[in-house]
Amino acid sequence: MYKETVGRSVVKTIVWRIVVFVVDFSIVFLFTQNVSLSTKLALVKVVVSFILYYGHERAWNRIGWGKS
């Protein structure tokens, strides 16, 4: 049975958070035209989402459903 390593989950999480940071920053900046505010909001979301996404990935890795 394939089991994803912790390191792979961490790398996937970091790459995904970079993509989402750019999207979040762009959306906030589009509405506010404020680089500082956009950066702060996007960074807060990165930290919170990083933790939540990592936990989500690790939890799903323990579930056998859908794995072959």
Helices and strands as residue ranges (DSSP letters): H 6-32, H 35-62
